Amino acid sequence: HKIAFPTIEEAESAAVVDPAAEFAAKNPPELSEKTPDANAANVADAQQAVETLTKEAPTPWTRSAMTTEDEKKYVDAVYRAVVTKSAKILKESMVRYLNNLSDNQQARLKTWMKDNDLKPTDLRDLTQADVKKILFNRRQWDLEIAKVSKNAVLQAINKAILIVDKEMGGHTLGMQDPRVKGLYGKSVASLVQTNVTTQRRVRVALLAADAKGTDLQAKIDRLTKVFEGNERRARVVAITETGFVASGARFEAMKAAGVKKHKWINVHDSHVRESHTDQPIGSGGQSVKVGTRFSNGLLHPHEFGAAPEEVILCRCGTLMVK
């Protein structure tokens, strides 16, 4: 199953999933089988999120019937309570990660130049063999991105599950459930694709040649540009990835609780994409059986593997239909 963000080639996806799956298998969510309460910090944060919901919007457990406006306010409040805080943590981690990766890649180029007795002013077109020696170690950095993202990812999953618990009035899904571990593994596999994209850009920057010849300083300058915009890139990755796991956890928790139908809800502002707006154009307001696809082709908002234009920075959610 291919992960869509960022888009990669089929051949490259195989190289991504193996180390990611290995890390996820060796580093499962460290929470108990019976209850998510084993992780006190995450649970306290999730409970605070539930309390925030009751203050900010009408909720399914305080209203027997919700108007369309109530539903939109609630979904928006859930997004802010579950995704926003976890995404902030992940963004900060990703900025540090990308900056460290940039430093490492620059250092590898300088080391290669030193080993080959080259100066920035020397003219040199790099070969594929040269680039292979210069490129950062994918396996090392795949494991690193999994490590730095773990807390934020688990926090988002935990909060999403506990909110469904509150909606259902009972425990739905344990953090050691295979479905939760599966979400965590998909998150790792998706996140490490950041390295696939980065490595492709680095390769292009190093192999680029000018008509009159390229000195190594030009290579250094191009390499620097690859890592420009780390702040924005980290933000997009953080919001999208936490949305993936939070929405996925909500979906799995509803299935575990035996919910039969759910309804797609958007936040009803000018940023909602057309396929997510209210019917008849988009999926907004549409009810389907849990496990059946909505009119936009998704099982739920932020579905892993969906087209980037359907999931990146999406803020939609679903509500169970009683």
JOCORKA-V457804 format. One record per residue. N is the residue number from 0. PHI is phi as a letter, one per 30 degrees, with the letter a starting at -180 (none if undefined). OMEGA is omega as a letter, one per 40 degrees, with the letter a starting at -180 (999 if undefined). NEAR is the number of other C-alpha atoms within 8 Angstrom. Layout:
<<N,PHI,OMEGA,NEAR> <N,PHI,OMEGA,NEAR>>
This chain:
<<0,none,a,3> <1,d,i,6> <2,c,a,11> <3,c,a,12> <4,b,e,11> <5,d,a,9> <6,d,i,7> <7,b,i,11> <8,d,a,6> <9,e,a,7> <10,d,a,6> <11,d,a,9> <12,d,i,11> <13,d,a,8> <14,d,a,8> <15,d,a,12> <16,d,a,9> <17,e,i,8> <18,d,i,11> <19,d,i,15> <20,d,i,11> <21,d,i,8> <22,d,a,10> <23,d,i,12> <24,d,a,8> <25,d,a,6> <26,b,a,7> <27,d,i,9> <28,e,a,9> <29,d,i,7> <30,b,a,11> <31,d,a,11> <32,d,a,9> <33,d,a,5> <34,a,i,11> <35,d,a,12> <36,d,i,8> <37,d,i,7> <38,c,a,9> <39,d,a,7> <40,d,i,6> <41,d,a,11> <42,d,i,13> <43,d,i,8> <44,d,i,9> <45,d,i,15> <46,d,i,10> <47,d,i,8> <48,d,i,12> <49,d,i,11> <50,d,i,8> <51,d,a,9> <52,e,a,14> <53,d,i,10> <54,d,a,7> <55,c,a,8> <56,a,i,10> <57,e,a,14> <58,b,a,11> <59,e,a,9> <60,c,i,7> <61,c,i,7> <62,b,i,8> <63,d,i,6> <64,b,a,5> <65,c,i,11> <66,d,i,6> <67,e,i,6> <68,d,i,7> <69,e,a,11> <70,d,a,12> <71,d,i,12> <72,d,a,11> <73,d,i,13> <74,d,i,15> <75,d,i,12> <76,d,i,11> <77,d,i,11> <78,e,a,12> <79,d,a,9> <80,d,a,12> <81,c,a,14> <82,d,a,14> <83,e,a,10> <84,d,i,9> <85,d,i,13> <86,d,i,14> <87,d,i,10> <88,d,a,9> <89,d,i,13> <90,d,i,13> <91,d,i,9> <92,d,a,10> <93,d,i,13> <94,d,i,11> <95,d,a,8> <96,d,a,10> <97,d,i,11> <98,d,i,10> <99,d,i,8> <100,d,i,10> <101,d,i,10> <102,d,a,8> <103,d,a,9> <104,d,i,11> <105,d,a,11> <106,d,i,8> <107,d,i,11> <108,d,i,10> <109,d,i,8> <110,d,i,8> <111,d,i,10> <112,d,i,10> <113,d,a,9> <114,d,a,7> <115,c,i,6> <116,h,a,6> <117,c,i,8> <118,c,a,8> <119,e,a,7> <120,d,a,7> <121,d,i,8> <122,d,a,8> <123,a,i,8> <124,c,a,9> <125,d,i,9> <126,c,i,7> <127,d,i,7> <128,d,i,7> <129,d,a,8> <130,d,i,12> <131,d,i,7> <132,d,a,7> <133,d,a,10> <134,e,i,12> <135,d,a,10> <136,d,a,6> <137,d,a,7> <138,d,i,7> <139,e,a,7> <140,d,i,11> <141,d,i,12> <142,d,a,11> <143,d,a,8> <144,d,i,12> <145,d,a,13> <146,d,a,7> <147,d,a,11> <148,c,a,11> <149,e,a,8> <150,d,a,7> <151,d,a,12> <152,d,i,15> <153,d,i,11> <154,d,a,11> <155,d,i,14> <156,d,a,12> <157,d,a,13> <158,d,a,16> <159,d,a,14> <160,d,a,13> <161,d,i,12> <162,d,i,10> <163,d,i,12> <164,e,a,12> <165,d,i,10> <166,d,a,8> <167,d,a,9> <168,i,i,6> <169,a,a,6> <170,d,a,9> <171,c,a,12> <172,b,i,10> <173,d,a,12> <174,d,i,13> <175,c,i,12> <176,d,i,9> <177,e,i,6> <178,d,i,7> <179,d,i,12> <180,d,i,13> <181,d,i,8> <182,d,i,11> <183,d,i,14> <184,d,i,12> <185,d,i,9> <186,d,i,12> <187,d,a,12> <188,d,i,13> <189,d,a,12> <190,d,a,11> <191,d,i,13> <192,d,i,13> <193,e,i,9> <194,d,i,10> <195,d,i,11> <196,d,a,10> <197,d,a,9> <198,d,i,10> <199,d,a,8> <200,d,i,9> <201,d,a,11> <202,d,i,10> <203,d,a,8> <204,d,a,11> <205,d,a,11> <206,d,a,11> <207,d,a,7> <208,b,i,7> <209,c,a,6> <210,d,a,5> <211,c,a,4> <212,j,a,9> <213,b,i,12> <214,d,a,12> <215,d,i,12> <216,d,i,8> <217,d,i,8> <218,d,i,12> <219,d,a,9> <220,d,i,8> <221,d,i,10> <222,d,i,12> <223,d,a,10> <224,d,i,7> <225,e,a,10> <226,c,i,10> <227,d,i,6> <228,i,i,6> <229,e,a,10> <230,d,a,7> <231,d,a,7> <232,d,i,8> <233,d,i,13> <234,d,a,11> <235,d,i,10> <236,d,a,10> <237,d,a,13> <238,d,a,14> <239,d,a,13> <240,d,i,13> <241,d,i,14> <242,d,i,13> <243,e,a,12> <244,d,a,14> <245,d,a,14> <246,d,i,14> <247,d,i,13> <248,d,i,13> <249,d,i,11> <250,d,a,9> <251,d,i,10> <252,d,i,13> <253,d,i,12> <254,d,a,10> <255,d,a,9> <256,d,i,8> <257,i,i,6> <258,d,a,11> <259,d,a,9> <260,b,i,11> <261,b,a,13> <262,b,i,13> <263,d,i,15> <264,b,i,13> <265,c,a,15> <266,d,i,11> <267,h,i,7> <268,b,a,5> <269,d,a,4> <270,c,a,4> <271,d,a,11> <272,d,a,7> <273,e,a,7> <274,d,i,9> <275,c,i,12> <276,d,a,13> <277,d,i,11> <278,e,e,9> <279,d,a,5> <280,d,a,8> <281,c,a,12> <282,d,a,15> <283,e,a,12> <284,i,a,9> <285,d,i,10> <286,c,i,10> <287,b,i,10> <288,d,i,8> <289,d,a,10> <290,j,i,5> <291,c,a,7> <292,d,i,10> <293,d,a,12> <294,d,i,7> <295,d,i,9> <296,j,a,6> <297,c,i,10> <298,d,i,10> <299,a,i,13> <300,e,i,12> <301,i,a,14> <302,d,i,12> <303,e,i,9> <304,i,i,9> <305,d,i,11> <306,d,a,8> <307,e,a,10> <308,d,i,5> <309,c,a,10> <310,b,a,12> <311,d,i,11> <312,i,i,8> <313,d,i,11> <314,b,a,9> <315,d,i,13> <316,a,i,12> <317,b,i,11> <318,b,i,10> <319,d,i,10> <320,c,a,9> <321,d,999,3>>
